[in-house]
Amino acid sequence: RGTQTALAALGVSNVVDASGGSIGRRYSRKDELGIPFGITLDFDTLAEDDGARTATLRERDTTEQIRVPLDELPQLAAELAAGRTAWGDAAAAWPRFGRPP
């Protein structure tokens, strides 16, 4: 809830997809709608108890995913959405998630 509120405060439109189904199907639906970035708070996010919780940020065109600390994610998403930060720069700054580099 905190991430959603922080995104809205920065002017980033966001919706929680609680439709169920696999994450792949959710990504496909968002891709078809043309949504450029997706944020996933997953089991890894909930399991991290060292105070440095992270979430997955996915870019539609490359399908690349990176793990970003929750406290930095809203600002990064706002920068990406506004075009002030390029995906390549964000992907270089944070660990990749999923596929190998």
trRosetta pair geometry for C-beta under 8 A, 3 or more apart (Angstrom, degrees):
i j d omega theta_ij theta_ji phi_ij phi_ji
1 4 5.7 -56 -151 36 35 112
1 5 6.3 33 153 -18 67 107
2 5 5.7 -56 -147 38 31 111
2 6 6.2 31 155 -19 66 108
2 70 7.6 61 92 163 115 124
3 6 5.7 -55 -145 38 31 111
3 7 6.3 34 155 -21 65 105
3 39 7.1 -154 153 140 138 149
3 41 6.8 169 27 -58 154 132
3 55 7.1 45 -112 -17 162 159
3 70 6.0 -92 -81 -158 113 98
3 73 6.3 -8 -139 84 114 130
3 74 6.4 -170 -155 -60 66 100
4 7 5.8 -52 -149 34 29 112
4 8 6.5 28 154 -16 62 107
4 14 5.8 -151 -137 99 75 132
4 16 6.6 -36 -93 -53 140 106
5 8 5.8 -56 -149 38 31 111
5 9 6.3 34 152 -23 65 106
6 9 5.6 -52 -147 33 32 115
6 10 6.7 20 156 -9 63 107
6 73 8.0 94 95 80 135 85
6 74 3.8 -105 127 -64 111 162
7 10 6.0 -68 -155 43 30 103
7 12 4.2 -80 -176 73 87 115
7 14 4.7 37 113 -11 147 144
7 39 8.0 -144 -75 10 146 156
7 74 4.9 -137 -73 -127 59 97
7 77 6.1 -24 -119 85 103 144
7 78 7.4 -177 -141 -58 62 91
8 11 7.6 53 -176 -70 33 16
8 12 6.9 -94 -73 61 27 67
8 14 6.7 -106 -60 34 77 105
9 74 7.6 26 56 175 96 146
10 74 5.5 148 2 161 141 103
10 75 6.8 -168 -105 -95 157 48
10 77 7.6 119 85 81 142 93
10 78 4.0 -83 149 -80 133 142
11 78 6.7 86 59 -131 83 109
12 74 6.9 -165 26 -158 140 77
12 77 5.3 55 -133 121 165 111
12 78 5.2 -112 -51 -86 117 74
12 81 5.5 152 -118 8 97 162
14 39 7.5 -14 -137 31 127 124
17 26 5.3 134 118 -147 148 118
17 29 7.6 148 -138 79 147 133
17 30 7.5 -95 -50 -60 153 112
19 26 7.0 157 54 -100 110 96
19 29 8.0 10 50 28 155 169
21 25 4.3 -67 148 70 127 141
21 26 6.4 153 88 -47 105 83
22 25 4.8 100 60 4 81 98
22 26 7.2 -143 100 -2 47 86
23 26 5.4 -53 -151 37 39 114
23 27 6.3 43 150 -21 69 102
23 40 6.6 36 -142 -125 126 146
23 42 7.7 -6 -87 -100 144 122
24 27 5.7 -51 -148 35 31 111
24 28 6.4 33 152 -21 64 105
25 28 5.5 -51 -147 34 34 114
25 29 6.5 36 154 -20 65 102
26 29 5.8 -52 -151 33 32 111
26 30 6.5 26 154 -13 65 107
26 38 7.8 137 128 -159 100 148
27 30 5.9 -62 -150 41 31 107
27 31 6.1 35 153 -24 68 108
27 38 6.3 -141 -113 31 76 168
27 58 6.7 -57 -121 119 116 160
27 63 7.7 70 173 -134 138 95
28 31 5.6 -53 -144 35 30 114
28 32 6.4 32 157 -20 64 104
29 32 5.9 -56 -153 34 29 111
29 33 6.7 23 152 -13 63 108
30 33 5.7 -59 -151 40 35 110
30 35 4.3 -63 -177 50 92 127
30 38 5.4 94 109 -80 165 125
30 60 7.2 -129 120 -97 96 111
31 34 7.7 46 177 -69 32 24
31 35 7.3 -81 -73 48 25 79
31 60 5.3 154 -114 -147 78 103
34 60 7.6 80 -163 172 33 171
35 38 6.5 78 116 -68 119 86
35 60 6.5 156 90 -66 55 137
36 59 6.9 -17 166 -150 75 68
36 60 5.1 -112 -144 12 37 122
36 61 7.5 -10 -143 -19 80 93
36 80 7.7 -164 117 142 122 107
36 81 7.3 150 66 -109 128 68
37 57 6.3 -11 -170 -172 109 90
37 58 6.7 150 -158 77 56 52
37 59 6.0 -24 -102 -103 76 55
37 60 6.9 -101 -63 -19 33 89
37 77 6.3 -179 112 -137 150 89
37 80 5.9 81 -56 113 153 139
37 81 6.9 -100 22 -72 132 84
38 57 7.5 158 81 -156 46 45
38 58 4.5 -13 59 57 95 106
38 60 7.4 100 -13 -66 97 81
39 55 5.6 34 -174 135 93 132
39 56 7.0 152 -157 83 46 56
39 57 5.7 -15 -102 -102 73 68
39 58 7.7 -168 -74 18 27 77
39 73 6.6 95 -130 176 132 131
39 77 6.7 -34 -58 -88 127 139
40 45 8.0 -166 124 -23 65 132
40 55 6.2 176 80 -179 46 91
40 56 4.3 -8 55 59 102 107
40 58 6.9 40 -8 -11 109 114
41 45 4.5 -88 -161 63 71 167
41 46 7.5 87 161 -43 91 83
41 55 4.9 -45 -88 -118 66 119
41 70 7.9 47 -106 -101 109 114
42 45 5.3 115 50 5 51 100
42 46 7.4 -112 113 3 36 91
42 55 7.4 133 8 -139 76 70
42 56 6.5 25 -4 3 120 115
43 46 5.7 -58 -149 42 37 108
43 47 5.9 34 154 -22 70 111
44 47 5.7 -58 -140 38 30 110
44 48 6.5 37 159 -32 64 101
44 54 7.3 -32 125 73 108 90
45 48 6.3 -53 -155 20 26 110
45 53 5.5 63 -163 -174 71 105
45 54 6.4 -123 -104 79 76 45
45 55 5.2 24 -94 -90 132 72
45 70 7.3 95 -150 -64 110 118
48 52 6.6 -88 164 80 127 62
48 53 4.6 151 83 -108 122 64
48 54 6.5 79 -10 19 169 74
52 69 5.9 -64 -169 -119 78 111
53 69 7.1 102 80 -152 46 65
53 70 4.8 8 93 -7 98 125
54 67 4.4 47 151 174 140 98
54 68 6.0 153 -154 74 92 26
54 69 5.3 -58 -95 -90 78 40
54 70 6.5 -151 -108 -32 24 72
55 67 7.2 164 78 -148 21 64
55 68 6.3 -30 60 62 71 79
55 70 5.8 81 -12 -87 105 79
55 73 5.7 17 48 -90 115 158
56 65 5.1 -5 -169 -173 108 117
56 66 7.3 148 -151 75 59 33
56 67 6.0 -38 -93 -94 60 64
56 68 8.0 117 -125 18 15 80
56 97 5.3 -112 -118 78 104 159
56 98 7.9 77 -141 -34 134 107
57 65 6.8 155 77 -154 41 63
57 66 5.4 -19 59 62 94 84
57 67 7.8 158 15 -102 79 16
57 68 5.2 20 -8 4 123 125
57 73 6.6 -178 -62 -139 120 99
57 76 7.1 -70 -82 109 169 128
57 77 7.0 -147 -126 -80 128 91
57 90 7.4 -73 102 153 141 134
57 94 7.7 54 41 83 118 158
58 63 6.8 -11 -172 -158 104 46
58 64 7.1 174 -146 90 60 40
58 65 4.6 -23 -95 -97 81 87
59 62 5.1 25 92 43 116 96
59 63 7.1 -101 80 -50 67 10
59 64 5.3 8 41 56 107 84
59 65 7.8 -163 14 -78 69 42
59 87 4.8 66 -108 -140 156 139
59 91 7.5 -61 -4 -63 139 116
60 63 7.2 2 -168 -75 23 56
61 87 7.8 -178 51 15 110 169
62 87 6.8 167 11 135 131 147
62 91 7.9 -33 84 -72 156 154
64 87 7.4 127 59 165 124 119
64 91 5.6 12 129 -115 148 133
64 96 6.7 -70 -168 -133 99 102
64 98 7.9 -178 -155 58 44 124
64 99 7.6 -93 -118 49 62 114
65 96 6.8 94 79 -167 60 65
65 97 4.3 -70 113 69 106 96
65 98 4.7 77 45 2 125 126
65 99 7.8 116 29 19 95 82
66 90 6.5 -165 33 139 158 91
66 91 5.6 -156 -55 -118 131 58
66 94 4.0 89 171 94 127 117
66 95 6.4 139 -156 79 77 42
66 96 5.8 -57 -99 -105 69 41
66 97 6.0 142 -128 3 14 95
67 94 6.2 -160 66 165 50 111
67 95 5.1 -13 42 71 103 99
67 96 8.0 56 2 130 82 7
67 97 4.9 106 -42 -56 90 123
68 72 5.8 -118 172 86 99 100
68 73 4.7 126 108 -89 120 84
68 76 5.9 -110 -158 43 155 157
68 90 8.0 -28 -80 -175 130 105
68 94 5.2 -37 -83 -130 77 158
69 72 4.7 64 70 19 95 105
69 73 6.8 -147 90 -33 44 86
70 73 5.5 -39 -140 6 33 123
72 75 6.1 -66 -166 46 54 107
72 76 5.8 50 144 -22 83 113
73 76 5.8 -62 -143 40 30 110
73 77 6.1 31 161 -21 69 108
74 77 5.7 -56 -146 37 29 111
74 78 6.3 30 156 -19 65 106
75 78 5.7 -54 -149 36 32 112
75 79 6.4 32 153 -19 65 106
76 79 5.7 -55 -148 37 32 112
76 80 6.3 30 155 -17 66 107
76 85 6.9 -70 -153 65 66 160
76 90 6.1 111 -170 -126 116 122
77 80 5.8 -55 -146 39 30 110
77 81 6.1 30 157 -19 66 110
78 81 5.8 -55 -142 38 28 110
78 82 6.2 16 161 -9 64 112
79 82 6.2 -64 -144 44 25 103
79 84 4.6 -90 -156 73 76 104
79 85 3.8 44 138 2 115 117
80 83 7.7 36 179 -70 30 27
80 84 7.9 -81 -55 52 19 69
80 85 5.3 -54 -73 73 59 100
80 87 6.6 67 -137 -80 114 69
80 90 6.2 -11 -79 -39 118 153
85 89 5.6 -120 -171 76 85 126
85 90 5.8 84 144 -52 121 101
86 89 4.7 95 63 3 84 103
86 90 7.2 -156 95 -3 45 85
87 90 5.6 -59 -149 40 37 110
87 91 5.9 35 155 -20 72 109
88 91 5.7 -54 -140 39 29 110
88 92 6.3 29 157 -20 62 107
89 92 5.8 -56 -148 35 29 110
89 93 6.4 24 155 -19 63 112
90 93 5.8 -64 -149 36 31 110
90 94 6.4 -12 168 13 68 112
91 94 7.0 -75 -135 51 24 84
91 96 6.9 35 -165 -86 88 90
96 99 7.3 -64 157 72 124 66
96 100 7.8 92 103 -157 137 23
96 101 5.7 150 21 -76 158 82
